[in-house]
Amino acid sequence: MAFLVADCRRCGSRKIQFVVIGVSRSAELRDTHHGINDGFYYDVQCACVECKNSTLFKVRQPLDKGNLGNFDWRNAQFSLKDVATILGPITPADIAIEAPPEFLPADIEQAFNEGSKCLAIGCFNASATMYRLCLDFATKGMLPPEGEEPNSRIRRSLGFRIEWLLNNGRLPESLRDLAECVKDDGNDGAHEGILDEKSALDLRDFSFILLERIYTEVERIAAAKRRREERHK
């Protein structure tokens, strides 16, 4: 039998063995550098050997590790961790969240998804913090090298940094109104824990659009150019 060792949220057992019952493919794993499919995400149904209750786990498997959808689970004899990366059990928050923009770097996608999960269950301050983290990761990479403008005060502050990027044409002017949801650090409630649902939703919308502009649109254009070059070879 195929198995997985993890904590059971149903009975509280720690590092208990689960038996793999079956899988279903949920999404593609994209290679952001080449714009191609590089594997899949799967939902894996597992049964705890202690309490016999089942849990769904989200896993990620690159193409070079095989295809979980092709296994005969009745005769499989291996640890699931040997052929896939276990991302954790699926919760109601995972089901409720919207998909992030395409072609995001892994750290930014993870932060965006965590922000969306927090938003789905009403943890607005935590949600806003994770969306700000997305913006922090994305905008730091848009600045000139250290030693050039802007100064260190602007580099450290997310709000000042976004304003500098807008003023210097590194972000589209059309985003300026939406960027009002990100004030200078310490002036938008992020550190005081007083952000409400509207603030979290504003940060989500701005994060989604900015990330689409920086990553998704760029990669879609690059993919279209690659397809054109292939057609004209």
LINDANOR-V391669 format. One record per residue. RES is the residue in three letters. PSI is psi in whole degrees, -180 to 180 (NA if undefined). Layout:
res=RES psi=PSI
res=RES psi=PSI
This chain:
res=MET psi=148
res=ALA psi=145
res=PHE psi=168
res=LEU psi=137
res=VAL psi=121
res=ALA psi=175
res=ASP psi=141
res=CYS psi=119
res=ARG psi=-9
res=ARG psi=-42
res=CYS psi=-8
res=GLY psi=2
res=SER psi=140
res=ARG psi=136
res=LYS psi=52
res=ILE psi=157
res=GLN psi=136
res=PHE psi=145
res=VAL psi=130
res=VAL psi=125
res=ILE psi=-40
res=GLY psi=173
res=VAL psi=159
res=SER psi=138
res=ARG psi=134
res=SER psi=-31
res=ALA psi=163
res=GLU psi=149
res=LEU psi=113
res=ARG psi=139
res=ASP psi=104
res=THR psi=-20
res=HIS psi=-32
res=HIS psi=-4
res=GLY psi=33
res=ILE psi=164
res=ASN psi=131
res=ASP psi=15
res=GLY psi=-161
res=PHE psi=157
res=TYR psi=144
res=TYR psi=150
res=ASP psi=122
res=VAL psi=122
res=GLN psi=125
res=CYS psi=149
res=ALA psi=129
res=CYS psi=132
res=VAL psi=-16
res=GLU psi=-54
res=CYS psi=-8
res=LYS psi=-1
res=ASN psi=153
res=SER psi=154
res=THR psi=142
res=LEU psi=129
res=PHE psi=140
res=LYS psi=128
res=VAL psi=159
res=ARG psi=132
res=GLN psi=116
res=PRO psi=158
res=LEU psi=-34
res=ASP psi=-5
res=LYS psi=1
res=GLY psi=-158
res=ASN psi=108
res=LEU psi=-26
res=GLY psi=-13
res=ASN psi=-2
res=PHE psi=146
res=ASP psi=98
res=TRP psi=-16
res=ARG psi=-28
res=ASN psi=2
res=ALA psi=141
res=GLN psi=78
res=PHE psi=167
res=SER psi=133
res=LEU psi=-30
res=LYS psi=-17
res=ASP psi=-20
res=VAL psi=-3
res=ALA psi=161
res=THR psi=124
res=ILE psi=119
res=LEU psi=-14
res=GLY psi=171
res=PRO psi=150
res=ILE psi=131
res=THR psi=170
res=PRO psi=-31
res=ALA psi=-36
res=ASP psi=-37
res=ILE psi=-33
res=ALA psi=-18
res=ILE psi=154
res=GLU psi=156
res=ALA psi=143
res=PRO psi=170
res=PRO psi=154
res=GLU psi=158
res=PHE psi=30
res=LEU psi=147
res=PRO psi=153
res=ALA psi=-42
res=ASP psi=-37
res=ILE psi=-41
res=GLU psi=-41
res=GLN psi=-44
res=ALA psi=-40
res=PHE psi=-45
res=ASN psi=-39
res=GLU psi=-39
res=GLY psi=-40
res=SER psi=-37
res=LYS psi=-44
res=CYS psi=-40
res=LEU psi=-40
res=ALA psi=-28
res=ILE psi=14
res=GLY psi=15
res=CYS psi=81
res=PHE psi=-38
res=ASN psi=-43
res=ALA psi=-39
res=SER psi=-48
res=ALA psi=-38
res=THR psi=-42
res=MET psi=-37
res=TYR psi=-38
res=ARG psi=-35
res=LEU psi=-40
res=CYS psi=-50
res=LEU psi=-36
res=ASP psi=-49
res=PHE psi=-47
res=ALA psi=-43
res=THR psi=-26
res=LYS psi=-36
res=GLY psi=-8
res=MET psi=-5
res=LEU psi=154
res=PRO psi=166
res=PRO psi=155
res=GLU psi=143
res=GLY psi=-20
res=GLU psi=171
res=GLU psi=147
res=PRO psi=176
res=ASN psi=173
res=SER psi=-32
res=ARG psi=-43
res=ILE psi=-40
res=ARG psi=-35
res=ARG psi=-28
res=SER psi=123
res=LEU psi=-44
res=GLY psi=-48
res=PHE psi=-36
res=ARG psi=-45
res=ILE psi=-40
res=GLU psi=-41
res=TRP psi=-42
res=LEU psi=-38
res=LEU psi=-46
res=ASN psi=-25
res=ASN psi=15
res=GLY psi=16
res=ARG psi=-12
res=LEU psi=146
res=PRO psi=139
res=GLU psi=-27
res=SER psi=-15
res=LEU psi=-5
res=ARG psi=-45
res=ASP psi=-43
res=LEU psi=-29
res=ALA psi=-7
res=GLU psi=-20
res=CYS psi=-13
res=VAL psi=100
res=LYS psi=-180
res=ASP psi=147
res=ASP psi=136
res=GLY psi=-2
res=ASN psi=11
res=ASP psi=13
res=GLY psi=-3
res=ALA psi=-38
res=HIS psi=-19
res=GLU psi=-11
res=GLY psi=38
res=ILE psi=19
res=LEU psi=141
res=ASP psi=-173
res=GLU psi=-41
res=LYS psi=-42
res=SER psi=-43
res=ALA psi=-40
res=LEU psi=-39
res=ASP psi=-43
res=LEU psi=-38
res=ARG psi=-47
res=ASP psi=-44
res=PHE psi=-42
res=SER psi=-45
res=PHE psi=-47
res=ILE psi=-43
res=LEU psi=-43
res=LEU psi=-36
res=GLU psi=-43
res=ARG psi=-43
res=ILE psi=-41
res=TYR psi=-52
res=THR psi=-50
res=GLU psi=-40
res=VAL psi=-45
res=GLU psi=-36
res=ARG psi=-40
res=ILE psi=-43
res=ALA psi=-40
res=ALA psi=-39
res=ALA psi=-39
res=LYS psi=-39
res=ARG psi=-41
res=ARG psi=-39
res=ARG psi=-43
res=GLU psi=-38
res=GLU psi=-40
res=ARG psi=-32
res=HIS psi=6
res=LYS psi=NA
